[in-house]
Amino acid sequence: MTNRTAKQPKPDWIKIKLTTGEEYQEIKGMMRSKTLHTVCEEARCPNIYECWASRTATFMILGDICTRACRFCAVNTGLPTELDLQEPERVAEAAEGMQLKHCVVTSVARDDLKDGGASIFAGTVAAIRKRLPLCTIEVLIPDFLGGRESLAIVMDSKPDILNHNIETVERMSDRVRARAKYRRSLELLRRAKEMKPEIPTKSSIMLGVGEEWDEILQAMDDLRAVDCDILTLGQYLQPSPKHLNVEKYYPPEEFARLKEEGLKRGFSHVEAGPLVRSSYRAHEQVKSAAVAREARSLQQAE
């Protein structure tokens, strides 16, 4: 169903730098040659040119068809037919070819699989570690319908960061997300910390779908209540007329205020801005989380 709310004109600060130079073309060619998908392309990320030019990419495993139809997301939905057990090795080969220092692995939701694809996530982490032992690895996972065993499979692979996005505030969650539940997402992040306290957790909120300012702050508090370490905040951009309309464009100064609010609440790293997406500058977040973890260890030792 098309949202018929009047569309907001894009403000001047929503600008995307188009850079399709040698690095961009090389990465695009590598992805095609190994038949890999990236969330950069499938979700129409506004930072694809900047990130690919700096040799950073987010791999999307488990195919390119999602079993859910979230009203904000541009990824294709339907009944997946693809399950490639060799995919982890191909991702690792591509990561090695790109000589990545930080690698992000995400996926479509695969509610048709018993473990939601958790074993393929774990296999991908292992394959990258084997080829690039110094590369830090972030996994951005779906909620696995709340399955504890699936989460444990991923956590046992010991990624450097466990990322799961709540996407929006609690009041808007059922309208924005398909099958995912706000409280279930928070419970996943809580369980991740319970299983592996040393692994930083991360989440993301997109703004502009109808949330109120106080609700954003409450979502921050909810994330900190489950000891989430890293937060990213970005502007929702409507990928097509059939998706949710943008209710508000937040100016850069409001993102700056929200970053201050997040840091004040104790997040080790907050990335906030109109074009920020979950994996934007992800390599910097690993360093911030490590510094914060060391500081906490020193405080506990005193």
Secondary structure by P-SEA (a helix, b strand, c coil): cccccccccccccbbbbbbbcaaaaaaaaaaaaaccccccccccccaaaaaaaacbbbbbcccccccccccccccccccccccccaaaaaaaaaaaaacccbbbbbbcccccccccaaaaaaaaaaaaaaacccbbbbbbcccccccaaaaaaaaaacccbbbbbccccccccccccccccaaaaaaaaaaaaaacccccccbbbbccccccaaaaaaaaaaaaaacccbbbbbbbbbcccccccccccccaaaaaaaaaaaaaacccccccccccccccaaaaaaaaaaaaaaaaaaaaac
